[in-house]
Amino acid sequence: EVQLVESGGDLVQPGGSLRLSCAASGFTFSSHTMSWWRQAPGKELEWVSRITNRGDITTYADPVKGRFTISRDNAKSTLYLQMNSLKAEDTAVYYCANAAGFRGQGTQVTVSS
């Protein structure tokens, strides 16, 4: 059974940092390009970042470029998203997804003073 379990979401002040994790199981993690997505209240699902299976190529959506860093540890089957300089507009539920489109349940990130 494919499982993706996100964690690390929290309430943080503007300018703060968070590190999200996504623990994967039930598929060959090291063979999959992995992605982070987010959905803000009342808005559509938005792609955030992507990393190739070996971690050698990363891409970012313009709103997070220069502030977020995606990484992975294939030995631990875990995906990460380091988020710095957080803004109120980063408030959303964050999801990780594998190349087959399977998505986890998400973790809530709230940026507010």
Gaussian input, Z-matrix of N, CA and C with variables (Angstrom, degrees):
# hf/3-21g

backbone

0 1
 N
 C     1     B1
 C     2     B2     1     A1
 N     3     B3     2     A2     1     D1
 C     4     B4     3     A3     2     D2
 C     5     B5     4     A4     3     D3
 N     6     B6     5     A5     4     D4
 C     7     B7     6     A6     5     D5
 C     8     B8     7     A7     6     D6
 N     9     B9     8     A8     7     D7
 C    10    B10     9     A9     8     D8
 C    11    B11    10    A10     9     D9
 N    12    B12    11    A11    10    D10
 C    13    B13    12    A12    11    D11
 C    14    B14    13    A13    12    D12
 N    15    B15    14    A14    13    D13
 C    16    B16    15    A15    14    D14
 C    17    B17    16    A16    15    D15
 N    18    B18    17    A17    16    D16
 C    19    B19    18    A18    17    D17
 C    20    B20    19    A19    18    D18
 N    21    B21    20    A20    19    D19
 C    22    B22    21    A21    20    D20
 C    23    B23    22    A22    21    D21
 N    24    B24    23    A23    22    D22
 C    25    B25    24    A24    23    D23
 C    26    B26    25    A25    24    D24
 N    27    B27    26    A26    25    D25
 C    28    B28    27    A27    26    D26
 C    29    B29    28    A28    27    D27
 N    30    B30    29    A29    28    D28
 C    31    B31    30    A30    29    D29
 C    32    B32    31    A31    30    D30
 N    33    B33    32    A32    31    D31
 C    34    B34    33    A33    32    D32
 C    35    B35    34    A34    33    D33
 N    36    B36    35    A35    34    D34
 C    37    B37    36    A36    35    D35
 C    38    B38    37    A37    36    D36
 N    39    B39    38    A38    37    D37
 C    40    B40    39    A39    38    D38
 C    41    B41    40    A40    39    D39
 N    42    B42    41    A41    40    D40
 C    43    B43    42    A42    41    D41
 C    44    B44    43    A43    42    D42
 N    45    B45    44    A44    43    D43
 C    46    B46    45    A45    44    D44
 C    47    B47    46    A46    45    D45
 N    48    B48    47    A47    46    D46
 C    49    B49    48    A48    47    D47
 C    50    B50    49    A49    48    D48
 N    51    B51    50    A50    49    D49
 C    52    B52    51    A51    50    D50
 C    53    B53    52    A52    51    D51
 N    54    B54    53    A53    52    D52
 C    55    B55    54    A54    53    D53
 C    56    B56    55    A55    54    D54
 N    57    B57    56    A56    55    D55
 C    58    B58    57    A57    56    D56
 C    59    B59    58    A58    57    D57
 N    60    B60    59    A59    58    D58
 C    61    B61    60    A60    59    D59
 C    62    B62    61    A61    60    D60
 N    63    B63    62    A62    61    D61
 C    64    B64    63    A63    62    D62
 C    65    B65    64    A64    63    D63
 N    66    B66    65    A65    64    D64
 C    67    B67    66    A66    65    D65
 C    68    B68    67    A67    66    D66
 N    69    B69    68    A68    67    D67
 C    70    B70    69    A69    68    D68
 C    71    B71    70    A70    69    D69
 N    72    B72    71    A71    70    D70
 C    73    B73    72    A72    71    D71
 C    74    B74    73    A73    72    D72
 N    75    B75    74    A74    73    D73
 C    76    B76    75    A75    74    D74
 C    77    B77    76    A76    75    D75
 N    78    B78    77    A77    76    D76
 C    79    B79    78    A78    77    D77
 C    80    B80    79    A79    78    D78
 N    81    B81    80    A80    79    D79
 C    82    B82    81    A81    80    D80
 C    83    B83    82    A82    81    D81
 N    84    B84    83    A83    82    D82
 C    85    B85    84    A84    83    D83
 C    86    B86    85    A85    84    D84
 N    87    B87    86    A86    85    D85
 C    88    B88    87    A87    86    D86
 C    89    B89    88    A88    87    D87
 N    90    B90    89    A89    88    D88
 C    91    B91    90    A90    89    D89
 C    92    B92    91    A91    90    D90
 N    93    B93    92    A92    91    D91
 C    94    B94    93    A93    92    D92
 C    95    B95    94    A94    93    D93
 N    96    B96    95    A95    94    D94
 C    97    B97    96    A96    95    D95
 C    98    B98    97    A97    96    D96
 N    99    B99    98    A98    97    D97
 C   100   B100    99    A99    98    D98
 C   101   B101   100   A100    99    D99
 N   102   B102   101   A101   100   D100
 C   103   B103   102   A102   101   D101
 C   104   B104   103   A103   102   D102
 N   105   B105   104   A104   103   D103
 C   106   B106   105   A105   104   D104
 C   107   B107   106   A106   105   D105
 N   108   B108   107   A107   106   D106
 C   109   B109   108   A108   107   D107
 C   110   B110   109   A109   108   D108
 N   111   B111   110   A110   109   D109
 C   112   B112   111   A111   110   D110
 C   113   B113   112   A112   111   D111
 N   114   B114   113   A113   112   D112
 C   115   B115   114   A114   113   D113
 C   116   B116   115   A115   114   D114
 N   117   B117   116   A116   115   D115
 C   118   B118   117   A117   116   D116
 C   119   B119   118   A118   117   D117
 N   120   B120   119   A119   118   D118
 C   121   B121   120   A120   119   D119
 C   122   B122   121   A121   120   D120
 N   123   B123   122   A122   121   D121
 C   124   B124   123   A123   122   D122
 C   125   B125   124   A124   123   D123
 N   126   B126   125   A125   124   D124
 C   127   B127   126   A126   125   D125
 C   128   B128   127   A127   126   D126
 N   129   B129   128   A128   127   D127
 C   130   B130   129   A129   128   D128
 C   131   B131   130   A130   129   D129
 N   132   B132   131   A131   130   D130
 C   133   B133   132   A132   131   D131
 C   134   B134   133   A133   132   D132
 N   135   B135   134   A134   133   D133
 C   136   B136   135   A135   134   D134
 C   137   B137   136   A136   135   D135
 N   138   B138   137   A137   136   D136
 C   139   B139   138   A138   137   D137
 C   140   B140   139   A139   138   D138
 N   141   B141   140   A140   139   D139
 C   142   B142   141   A141   140   D140
 C   143   B143   142   A142   141   D141
 N   144   B144   143   A143   142   D142
 C   145   B145   144   A144   143   D143
 C   146   B146   145   A145   144   D144
 N   147   B147   146   A146   145   D145
 C   148   B148   147   A147   146   D146
 C   149   B149   148   A148   147   D147
 N   150   B150   149   A149   148   D148
 C   151   B151   150   A150   149   D149
 C   152   B152   151   A151   150   D150
 N   153   B153   152   A152   151   D151
 C   154   B154   153   A153   152   D152
 C   155   B155   154   A154   153   D153
 N   156   B156   155   A155   154   D154
 C   157   B157   156   A156   155   D155
 C   158   B158   157   A157   156   D156
 N   159   B159   158   A158   157   D157
 C   160   B160   159   A159   158   D158
 C   161   B161   160   A160   159   D159
 N   162   B162   161   A161   160   D160
 C   163   B163   162   A162   161   D161
 C   164   B164   163   A163   162   D162
 N   165   B165   164   A164   163   D163
 C   166   B166   165   A165   164   D164
 C   167   B167   166   A166   165   D165
 N   168   B168   167   A167   166   D166
 C   169   B169   168   A168   167   D167
 C   170   B170   169   A169   168   D168
 N   171   B171   170   A170   169   D169
 C   172   B172   171   A171   170   D170
 C   173   B173   172   A172   171   D171
 N   174   B174   173   A173   172   D172
 C   175   B175   174   A174   173   D173
 C   176   B176   175   A175   174   D174
 N   177   B177   176   A176   175   D175
 C   178   B178   177   A177   176   D176
 C   179   B179   178   A178   177   D177
 N   180   B180   179   A179   178   D178
 C   181   B181   180   A180   179   D179
 C   182   B182   181   A181   180   D180
 N   183   B183   182   A182   181   D181
 C   184   B184   183   A183   182   D182
 C   185   B185   184   A184   183   D183
 N   186   B186   185   A185   184   D184
 C   187   B187   186   A186   185   D185
 C   188   B188   187   A187   186   D186
 N   189   B189   188   A188   187   D187
 C   190   B190   189   A189   188   D188
 C   191   B191   190   A190   189   D189
 N   192   B192   191   A191   190   D190
 C   193   B193   192   A192   191   D191
 C   194   B194   193   A193   192   D192
 N   195   B195   194   A194   193   D193
 C   196   B196   195   A195   194   D194
 C   197   B197   196   A196   195   D195
 N   198   B198   197   A197   196   D196
 C   199   B199   198   A198   197   D197
 C   200   B200   199   A199   198   D198
 N   201   B201   200   A200   199   D199
 C   202   B202   201   A201   200   D200
 C   203   B203   202   A202   201   D201
 N   204   B204   203   A203   202   D202
 C   205   B205   204   A204   203   D203
 C   206   B206   205   A205   204   D204
 N   207   B207   206   A206   205   D205
 C   208   B208   207   A207   206   D206
 C   209   B209   208   A208   207   D207
 N   210   B210   209   A209   208   D208
 C   211   B211   210   A210   209   D209
 C   212   B212   211   A211   210   D210
 N   213   B213   212   A212   211   D211
 C   214   B214   213   A213   212   D212
 C   215   B215   214   A214   213   D213
 N   216   B216   215   A215   214   D214
 C   217   B217   216   A216   215   D215
 C   218   B218   217   A217   216   D216
 N   219   B219   218   A218   217   D217
 C   220   B220   219   A219   218   D218
 C   221   B221   220   A220   219   D219
 N   222   B222   221   A221   220   D220
 C   223   B223   222   A222   221   D221
 C   224   B224   223   A223   222   D222
 N   225   B225   224   A224   223   D223
 C   226   B226   225   A225   224   D224
 C   227   B227   226   A226   225   D225
 N   228   B228   227   A227   226   D226
 C   229   B229   228   A228   227   D227
 C   230   B230   229   A229   228   D228
 N   231   B231   230   A230   229   D229
 C   232   B232   231   A231   230   D230
 C   233   B233   232   A232   231   D231
 N   234   B234   233   A233   232   D232
 C   235   B235   234   A234   233   D233
 C   236   B236   235   A235   234   D234
 N   237   B237   236   A236   235   D235
 C   238   B238   237   A237   236   D236
 C   239   B239   238   A238   237   D237
 N   240   B240   239   A239   238   D238
 C   241   B241   240   A240   239   D239
 C   242   B242   241   A241   240   D240
 N   243   B243   242   A242   241   D241
 C   244   B244   243   A243   242   D242
 C   245   B245   244   A244   243   D243
 N   246   B246   245   A245   244   D244
 C   247   B247   246   A246   245   D245
 C   248   B248   247   A247   246   D246
 N   249   B249   248   A248   247   D247
 C   250   B250   249   A249   248   D248
 C   251   B251   250   A250   249   D249
 N   252   B252   251   A251   250   D250
 C   253   B253   252   A252   251   D251
 C   254   B254   253   A253   252   D252
 N   255   B255   254   A254   253   D253
 C   256   B256   255   A255   254   D254
 C   257   B257   256   A256   255   D255
 N   258   B258   257   A257   256   D256
 C   259   B259   258   A258   257   D257
 C   260   B260   259   A259   258   D258
 N   261   B261   260   A260   259   D259
 C   262   B262   261   A261   260   D260
 C   263   B263   262   A262   261   D261
 N   264   B264   263   A263   262   D262
 C   265   B265   264   A264   263   D263
 C   266   B266   265   A265   264   D264
 N   267   B267   266   A266   265   D265
 C   268   B268   267   A267   266   D266
 C   269   B269   268   A268   267   D267
 N   270   B270   269   A269   268   D268
 C   271   B271   270   A270   269   D269
 C   272   B272   271   A271   270   D270
 N   273   B273   272   A272   271   D271
 C   274   B274   273   A273   272   D272
 C   275   B275   274   A274   273   D273
 N   276   B276   275   A275   274   D274
 C   277   B277   276   A276   275   D275
 C   278   B278   277   A277   276   D276
 N   279   B279   278   A278   277   D277
 C   280   B280   279   A279   278   D278
 C   281   B281   280   A280   279   D279
 N   282   B282   281   A281   280   D280
 C   283   B283   282   A282   281   D281
 C   284   B284   283   A283   282   D282
 N   285   B285   284   A284   283   D283
 C   286   B286   285   A285   284   D284
 C   287   B287   286   A286   285   D285
 N   288   B288   287   A287   286   D286
 C   289   B289   288   A288   287   D287
 C   290   B290   289   A289   288   D288
 N   291   B291   290   A290   289   D289
 C   292   B292   291   A291   290   D290
 C   293   B293   292   A292   291   D291
 N   294   B294   293   A293   292   D292
 C   295   B295   294   A294   293   D293
 C   296   B296   295   A295   294   D294
 N   297   B297   296   A296   295   D295
 C   298   B298   297   A297   296   D296
 C   299   B299   298   A298   297   D297
 N   300   B300   299   A299   298   D298
 C   301   B301   300   A300   299   D299
 C   302   B302   301   A301   300   D300
 N   303   B303   302   A302   301   D301
 C   304   B304   303   A303   302   D302
 C   305   B305   304   A304   303   D303
 N   306   B306   305   A305   304   D304
 C   307   B307   306   A306   305   D305
 C   308   B308   307   A307   306   D306
 N   309   B309   308   A308   307   D307
 C   310   B310   309   A309   308   D308
 C   311   B311   310   A310   309   D309
 N   312   B312   311   A311   310   D310
 C   313   B313   312   A312   311   D311
 C   314   B314   313   A313   312   D312
 N   315   B315   314   A314   313   D313
 C   316   B316   315   A315   314   D314
 C   317   B317   316   A316   315   D315
 N   318   B318   317   A317   316   D316
 C   319   B319   318   A318   317   D317
 C   320   B320   319   A319   318   D318
 N   321   B321   320   A320   319   D319
 C   322   B322   321   A321   320   D320
 C   323   B323   322   A322   321   D321
 N   324   B324   323   A323   322   D322
 C   325   B325   324   A324   323   D323
 C   326   B326   325   A325   324   D324
 N   327   B327   326   A326   325   D325
 C   328   B328   327   A327   326   D326
 C   329   B329   328   A328   327   D327
 N   330   B330   329   A329   328   D328
 C   331   B331   330   A330   329   D329
 C   332   B332   331   A331   330   D330
 N   333   B333   332   A332   331   D331
 C   334   B334   333   A333   332   D332
 C   335   B335   334   A334   333   D333
 N   336   B336   335   A335   334   D334
 C   337   B337   336   A336   335   D335
 C   338   B338   337   A337   336   D336

   B1=1.4622
   B2=1.5273
   B3=1.3260
   B4=1.4578
   B5=1.5208
   B6=1.3283
   B7=1.4601
   B8=1.5202
   B9=1.3226
   B10=1.4614
   B11=1.5188
   B12=1.3230
   B13=1.4630
   B14=1.5227
   B15=1.3383
   B16=1.4530
   B17=1.5220
   B18=1.3240
   B19=1.4616
   B20=1.5152
   B21=1.3328
   B22=1.4511
   B23=1.5159
   B24=1.3246
   B25=1.4485
   B26=1.5217
   B27=1.3260
   B28=1.4655
   B29=1.5217
   B30=1.3207
   B31=1.4594
   B32=1.5277
   B33=1.3198
   B34=1.4610
   B35=1.5132
   B36=1.3140
   B37=1.4624
   B38=1.5244
   B39=1.3255
   B40=1.4747
   B41=1.5246
   B42=1.3267
   B43=1.4528
   B44=1.5115
   B45=1.3145
   B46=1.4532
   B47=1.5148
   B48=1.3245
   B49=1.4685
   B50=1.5215
   B51=1.3146
   B52=1.4561
   B53=1.5205
   B54=1.3340
   B55=1.4516
   B56=1.5178
   B57=1.3199
   B58=1.4565
   B59=1.5239
   B60=1.3196
   B61=1.4631
   B62=1.5183
   B63=1.3054
   B64=1.4599
   B65=1.5204
   B66=1.3108
   B67=1.4601
   B68=1.5202
   B69=1.3271
   B70=1.4617
   B71=1.5173
   B72=1.3237
   B73=1.4545
   B74=1.5194
   B75=1.3242
   B76=1.4526
   B77=1.5181
   B78=1.3139
   B79=1.4586
   B80=1.5328
   B81=1.3097
   B82=1.4640
   B83=1.5192
   B84=1.3139
   B85=1.4655
   B86=1.5234
   B87=1.3204
   B88=1.4658
   B89=1.5222
   B90=1.3261
   B91=1.4692
   B92=1.5216
   B93=1.3077
   B94=1.4625
   B95=1.5116
   B96=1.3359
   B97=1.4569
   B98=1.5206
   B99=1.3315
   B100=1.4603
   B101=1.5220
   B102=1.3147
   B103=1.4635
   B104=1.5191
   B105=1.3168
   B106=1.4663
   B107=1.5280
   B108=1.3245
   B109=1.4565
   B110=1.5302
   B111=1.3094
   B112=1.4684
   B113=1.5153
   B114=1.3129
   B115=1.4541
   B116=1.5151
   B117=1.3172
   B118=1.4565
   B119=1.5261
   B120=1.3213
   B121=1.4694
   B122=1.5239
   B123=1.3136
   B124=1.4484
   B125=1.5144
   B126=1.3316
   B127=1.4658
   B128=1.5257
   B129=1.3292
   B130=1.4573
   B131=1.5220
   B132=1.3167
   B133=1.4489
   B134=1.5250
   B135=1.3289
   B136=1.4638
   B137=1.5202
   B138=1.3254
   B139=1.4632
   B140=1.5275
   B141=1.3299
   B142=1.4516
   B143=1.5333
   B144=1.3396
   B145=1.4608
   B146=1.5190
   B147=1.3318
   B148=1.4624
   B149=1.5223
   B150=1.3233
   B151=1.4659
   B152=1.5196
   B153=1.3137
   B154=1.4592
   B155=1.5255
   B156=1.3161
   B157=1.4599
   B158=1.5259
   B159=1.3303
   B160=1.4657
   B161=1.5227
   B162=1.3299
   B163=1.4602
   B164=1.5097
   B165=1.3341
   B166=1.4543
   B167=1.5194
   B168=1.3197
   B169=1.4679
   B170=1.5269
   B171=1.3137
   B172=1.4650
   B173=1.5181
   B174=1.3190
   B175=1.4608
   B176=1.5230
   B177=1.3397
   B178=1.4629
   B179=1.5242
   B180=1.3203
   B181=1.4519
   B182=1.5251
   B183=1.3107
   B184=1.4686
   B185=1.5303
   B186=1.3481
   B187=1.4757
   B188=1.5330
   B189=1.3358
   B190=1.4693
   B191=1.5221
   B192=1.3143
   B193=1.4722
   B194=1.5256
   B195=1.3242
   B196=1.4585
   B197=1.5079
   B198=1.3465
   B199=1.4666
   B200=1.5250
   B201=1.3174
   B202=1.4687
   B203=1.5234
   B204=1.3314
   B205=1.4579
   B206=1.5233
   B207=1.3229
   B208=1.4592
   B209=1.5267
   B210=1.3183
   B211=1.4631
   B212=1.5203
   B213=1.3068
   B214=1.4589
   B215=1.5186
   B216=1.3269
   B217=1.4551
   B218=1.5295
   B219=1.3109
   B220=1.4608
   B221=1.5274
   B222=1.3090
   B223=1.4639
   B224=1.5316
   B225=1.3193
   B226=1.4604
   B227=1.5241
   B228=1.3257
   B229=1.4718
   B230=1.5206
   B231=1.3051
   B232=1.4618
   B233=1.5209
   B234=1.3088
   B235=1.4619
   B236=1.5275
   B237=1.3193
   B238=1.4625
   B239=1.5284
   B240=1.3348
   B241=1.4574
   B242=1.5247
   B243=1.3273
   B244=1.4647
   B245=1.5289
   B246=1.3161
   B247=1.4612
   B248=1.5257
   B249=1.3074
   B250=1.4635
   B251=1.5182
   B252=1.3279
   B253=1.4749
   B254=1.5266
   B255=1.3104
   B256=1.4648
   B257=1.5140
   B258=1.3307
   B259=1.4521
   B260=1.5235
   B261=1.3049
   B262=1.4652
   B263=1.5285
   B264=1.3117
   B265=1.4669
   B266=1.5247
   B267=1.3308
   B268=1.4688
   B269=1.5248
   B270=1.3234
   B271=1.4571
   B272=1.5220
   B273=1.3295
   B274=1.4660
   B275=1.5227
   B276=1.3180
   B277=1.4645
   B278=1.5288
   B279=1.3139
   B280=1.4614
   B281=1.5298
   B282=1.3346
   B283=1.4574
   B284=1.5245
   B285=1.3206
   B286=1.4500
   B287=1.5297
   B288=1.3133
   B289=1.4598
   B290=1.5127
   B291=1.3344
   B292=1.4527
   B293=1.5220
   B294=1.3122
   B295=1.4609
   B296=1.5267
   B297=1.3193
   B298=1.4697
   B299=1.5175
   B300=1.3170
   B301=1.4553
   B302=1.5077
   B303=1.3455
   B304=1.4621
   B305=1.5215
   B306=1.3399
   B307=1.4637
   B308=1.5157
   B309=1.3251
   B310=1.4416
   B311=1.5194
   B312=1.3281
   B313=1.4604
   B314=1.5168
   B315=1.3110
   B316=1.4482
   B317=1.5139
   B318=1.3260
   B319=1.4565
   B320=1.5223
   B321=1.3235
   B322=1.4678
   B323=1.5246
   B324=1.3172
   B325=1.4700
   B326=1.5180
   B327=1.3164
   B328=1.4545
   B329=1.5185
   B330=1.3193
   B331=1.4633
   B332=1.5268
   B333=1.3158
   B334=1.4560
   B335=1.5173
   B336=1.3273
   B337=1.4635
   B338=1.5245
   A1=109.66
   A2=114.64
   A3=119.42
   A4=109.83
   A5=115.63
   A6=120.62
   A7=110.12
   A8=115.28
   A9=123.03
   A10=106.60
   A11=116.51
   A12=121.04
   A13=109.10
   A14=114.83
   A15=120.59
   A16=110.68
   A17=116.42
   A18=121.84
   A19=109.04
   A20=115.71
   A21=120.74
   A22=114.59
   A23=117.06
   A24=118.97
   A25=111.56
   A26=115.37
   A27=119.28
   A28=109.06
   A29=115.91
   A30=123.33
   A31=107.20
   A32=116.52
   A33=121.33
   A34=109.50
   A35=116.39
   A36=120.67
   A37=110.76
   A38=117.01
   A39=119.62
   A40=110.32
   A41=115.22
   A42=121.25
   A43=114.15
   A44=116.86
   A45=121.10
   A46=113.20
   A47=114.20
   A48=120.89
   A49=110.62
   A50=114.93
   A51=122.72
   A52=108.11
   A53=114.78
   A54=120.22
   A55=108.60
   A56=115.84
   A57=121.88
   A58=109.82
   A59=114.67
   A60=121.56
   A61=109.39
   A62=115.67
   A63=122.14
   A64=107.69
   A65=116.35
   A66=121.26
   A67=109.61
   A68=116.24
   A69=121.65
   A70=111.30
   A71=115.62
   A72=121.30
   A73=109.10
   A74=116.05
   A75=121.08
   A76=115.07
   A77=117.55
   A78=121.69
   A79=107.51
   A80=115.27
   A81=119.96
   A82=108.99
   A83=115.31
   A84=122.18
   A85=111.18
   A86=117.21
   A87=121.26
   A88=113.03
   A89=117.08
   A90=120.60
   A91=112.28
   A92=117.42
   A93=121.53
   A94=113.81
   A95=115.67
   A96=119.44
   A97=106.72
   A98=116.74
   A99=121.33
   A100=109.98
   A101=114.69
   A102=119.81
   A103=110.99
   A104=114.62
   A105=122.71
   A106=107.49
   A107=113.90
   A108=122.48
   A109=107.21
   A110=116.03
   A111=119.49
   A112=109.80
   A113=114.89
   A114=121.22
   A115=109.26
   A116=115.01
   A117=121.75
   A118=108.97
   A119=117.10
   A120=120.03
   A121=111.75
   A122=116.67
   A123=121.63
   A124=115.45
   A125=116.83
   A126=120.09
   A127=110.81
   A128=114.87
   A129=120.19
   A130=110.55
   A131=113.74
   A132=120.46
   A133=109.41
   A134=116.68
   A135=122.13
   A136=109.83
   A137=116.31
   A138=120.77
   A139=109.13
   A140=116.58
   A141=121.82
   A142=112.07
   A143=116.12
   A144=119.04
   A145=110.28
   A146=115.48
   A147=121.74
   A148=109.37
   A149=116.33
   A150=121.37
   A151=108.38
   A152=116.85
   A153=120.99
   A154=110.76
   A155=115.97
   A156=119.79
   A157=113.03
   A158=117.39
   A159=119.40
   A160=112.05
   A161=115.71
   A162=119.09
   A163=114.33
   A164=117.25
   A165=119.19
   A166=113.72
   A167=117.19
   A168=120.28
   A169=108.93
   A170=115.72
   A171=121.87
   A172=109.21
   A173=115.79
   A174=121.13
   A175=108.54
   A176=114.58
   A177=120.53
   A178=110.28
   A179=114.60
   A180=120.00
   A181=108.41
   A182=115.82
   A183=119.79
   A184=113.84
   A185=119.09
   A186=118.81
   A187=114.35
   A188=117.78
   A189=119.68
   A190=112.39
   A191=116.59
   A192=120.55
   A193=110.55
   A194=115.86
   A195=120.85
   A196=114.51
   A197=117.47
   A198=121.18
   A199=112.15
   A200=117.08
   A201=122.10
   A202=109.27
   A203=115.60
   A204=121.63
   A205=109.62
   A206=115.47
   A207=120.99
   A208=108.73
   A209=115.71
   A210=120.56
   A211=108.79
   A212=116.28
   A213=120.53
   A214=110.41
   A215=114.41
   A216=121.68
   A217=106.15
   A218=116.54
   A219=119.88
   A220=112.07
   A221=117.60
   A222=120.09
   A223=111.22
   A224=116.42
   A225=121.52
   A226=112.28
   A227=117.07
   A228=121.37
   A229=111.00
   A230=116.00
   A231=120.94
   A232=110.47
   A233=114.35
   A234=124.41
   A235=108.05
   A236=116.03
   A237=120.80
   A238=110.88
   A239=114.50
   A240=120.75
   A241=106.79
   A242=115.49
   A243=121.08
   A244=107.38
   A245=115.43
   A246=120.80
   A247=108.82
   A248=116.28
   A249=122.27
   A250=110.44
   A251=115.58
   A252=121.45
   A253=111.17
   A254=115.70
   A255=120.34
   A256=111.85
   A257=114.61
   A258=122.68
   A259=108.96
   A260=116.28
   A261=120.69
   A262=110.73
   A263=116.55
   A264=120.10
   A265=113.58
   A266=117.07
   A267=120.30
   A268=111.77
   A269=117.41
   A270=121.14
   A271=110.24
   A272=115.29
   A273=120.66
   A274=109.04
   A275=114.76
   A276=120.60
   A277=106.66
   A278=115.93
   A279=121.71
   A280=109.51
   A281=114.44
   A282=121.77
   A283=110.13
   A284=115.91
   A285=118.95
   A286=108.09
   A287=115.89
   A288=120.95
   A289=110.04
   A290=115.47
   A291=118.53
   A292=110.65
   A293=116.36
   A294=120.50
   A295=112.35
   A296=116.81
   A297=120.39
   A298=112.02
   A299=116.37
   A300=120.40
   A301=114.93
   A302=116.51
   A303=118.08
   A304=108.94
   A305=115.22
   A306=120.99
   A307=109.89
   A308=116.96
   A309=121.21
   A310=112.02
   A311=115.62
   A312=121.62
   A313=112.64
   A314=116.79
   A315=120.30
   A316=114.50
   A317=115.25
   A318=122.92
   A319=108.04
   A320=116.40
   A321=121.70
   A322=111.06
   A323=114.86
   A324=122.24
   A325=107.68
   A326=116.19
   A327=121.53
   A328=108.98
   A329=115.31
   A330=120.91
   A331=107.16
   A332=115.01
   A333=119.77
   A334=109.59
   A335=114.90
   A336=119.81
   A337=110.28
   D1=127.13
   D2=177.89
   D3=-71.82
   D4=130.92
   D5=175.78
   D6=-135.80
   D7=135.77
   D8=171.88
   D9=-129.72
   D10=119.88
   D11=-176.17
   D12=-121.62
   D13=109.90
   D14=179.27
   D15=-85.81
   D16=149.88
   D17=176.13
   D18=-154.05
   D19=167.98
   D20=175.85
   D21=105.41
   D22=-8.74
   D23=178.51
   D24=-67.37
   D25=151.92
   D26=-176.62
   D27=-166.80
   D28=176.73
   D29=170.26
   D30=-91.35
   D31=126.20
   D32=-177.74
   D33=-138.91
   D34=150.76
   D35=179.43
   D36=-78.09
   D37=154.11
   D38=175.14
   D39=-54.24
   D40=137.95
   D41=-176.33
   D42=89.86
   D43=-8.81
   D44=-178.82
   D45=-81.93
   D46=-176.50
   D47=-176.94
   D48=-131.70
   D49=152.92
   D50=173.05
   D51=-145.30
   D52=153.28
   D53=172.94
   D54=-123.52
   D55=116.71
   D56=176.94
   D57=-91.33
   D58=148.17
   D59=175.79
   D60=-126.29
   D61=153.51
   D62=177.04
   D63=-138.20
   D64=109.26
   D65=179.59
   D66=-90.15
   D67=124.42
   D68=-175.34
   D69=-109.75
   D70=146.41
   D71=174.54
   D72=-156.18
   D73=162.21
   D74=175.85
   D75=86.99
   D76=3.18
   D77=175.34
   D78=-154.37
   D79=170.03
   D80=-177.81
   D81=-82.66
   D82=90.79
   D83=-173.88
   D84=-55.11
   D85=-42.96
   D86=-174.17
   D87=-68.28
   D88=-8.44
   D89=179.07
   D90=-98.06
   D91=-6.06
   D92=-172.43
   D93=-107.47
   D94=131.56
   D95=160.28
   D96=-64.47
   D97=137.01
   D98=-178.07
   D99=-121.01
   D100=152.64
   D101=-176.10
   D102=-136.47
   D103=157.27
   D104=167.55
   D105=-113.22
   D106=138.93
   D107=176.12
   D108=-128.94
   D109=165.73
   D110=175.33
   D111=-148.03
   D112=155.08
   D113=176.55
   D114=-137.49
   D115=114.96
   D116=177.50
   D117=-84.69
   D118=157.31
   D119=-179.98
   D120=-55.53
   D121=127.27
   D122=177.34
   D123=76.12
   D124=6.03
   D125=-177.98
   D126=-120.01
   D127=166.54
   D128=179.56
   D129=-78.47
   D130=162.80
   D131=175.78
   D132=-61.98
   D133=135.06
   D134=-175.41
   D135=-125.61
   D136=130.08
   D137=175.86
   D138=-71.14
   D139=138.97
   D140=-177.31
   D141=-111.72
   D142=-50.59
   D143=-173.44
   D144=-162.47
   D145=159.09
   D146=-178.57
   D147=-142.70
   D148=147.23
   D149=177.25
   D150=-138.29
   D151=135.51
   D152=179.80
   D153=-69.41
   D154=167.37
   D155=-171.89
   D156=-61.10
   D157=-31.75
   D158=179.29
   D159=-93.06
   D160=-3.49
   D161=178.45
   D162=80.29
   D163=12.68
   D164=-174.68
   D165=-88.68
   D166=-16.69
   D167=178.48
   D168=-130.37
   D169=127.32
   D170=176.94
   D171=-124.78
   D172=145.78
   D173=176.57
   D174=-135.62
   D175=154.29
   D176=-174.37
   D177=-138.39
   D178=148.29
   D179=170.68
   D180=-71.16
   D181=149.98
   D182=-176.32
   D183=-55.70
   D184=-39.60
   D185=-177.09
   D186=-63.18
   D187=-19.70
   D188=-175.86
   D189=-114.59
   D190=-5.34
   D191=-176.90
   D192=-59.34
   D193=132.23
   D194=-179.00
   D195=86.84
   D196=-11.22
   D197=179.94
   D198=-115.56
   D199=-32.78
   D200=-177.36
   D201=-107.40
   D202=148.24
   D203=175.95
   D204=-134.26
   D205=122.29
   D206=177.07
   D207=-94.31
   D208=143.49
   D209=177.04
   D210=-153.60
   D211=171.37
   D212=-179.43
   D213=-150.55
   D214=155.17
   D215=173.79
   D216=-126.20
   D217=99.98
   D218=-176.23
   D219=-66.64
   D220=-28.67
   D221=178.03
   D222=-65.98
   D223=-28.44
   D224=-179.86
   D225=-104.24
   D226=0.58
   D227=-177.40
   D228=51.34
   D229=46.95
   D230=-176.18
   D231=-132.12
   D232=137.24
   D233=176.86
   D234=-108.03
   D235=146.23
   D236=-178.83
   D237=-129.37
   D238=157.21
   D239=170.35
   D240=-140.71
   D241=109.23
   D242=175.12
   D243=-88.10
   D244=122.54
   D245=-176.58
   D246=-117.89
   D247=117.35
   D248=178.76
   D249=-116.33
   D250=165.36
   D251=178.26
   D252=48.42
   D253=48.98
   D254=-175.34
   D255=-65.42
   D256=145.21
   D257=-179.35
   D258=-120.75
   D259=162.10
   D260=178.41
   D261=-57.33
   D262=-35.27
   D263=-178.49
   D264=-72.60
   D265=-4.88
   D266=173.27
   D267=-84.38
   D268=-6.69
   D269=178.51
   D270=-60.45
   D271=123.30
   D272=-176.72
   D273=-177.65
   D274=169.38
   D275=165.59
   D276=-88.46
   D277=127.87
   D278=-177.65
   D279=-103.81
   D280=133.52
   D281=-178.57
   D282=-123.54
   D283=145.75
   D284=167.29
   D285=-103.54
   D286=153.97
   D287=-178.52
   D288=-144.47
   D289=147.32
   D290=175.56
   D291=-95.14
   D292=-179.67
   D293=-173.89
   D294=-68.02
   D295=-19.71
   D296=177.58
   D297=-84.00
   D298=-2.24
   D299=178.51
   D300=89.80
   D301=4.92
   D302=177.90
   D303=-74.58
   D304=135.82
   D305=-174.73
   D306=-123.25
   D307=148.52
   D308=175.44
   D309=-79.33
   D310=-171.29
   D311=-178.12
   D312=-84.16
   D313=-16.79
   D314=175.32
   D315=95.29
   D316=161.99
   D317=176.13
   D318=-136.69
   D319=135.83
   D320=-174.00
   D321=-83.49
   D322=128.07
   D323=172.24
   D324=-115.80
   D325=123.54
   D326=178.08
   D327=-123.87
   D328=122.86
   D329=179.74
   D330=-111.35
   D331=111.92
   D332=-174.93
   D333=-160.82
   D334=147.64
   D335=176.08
   D336=-93.50

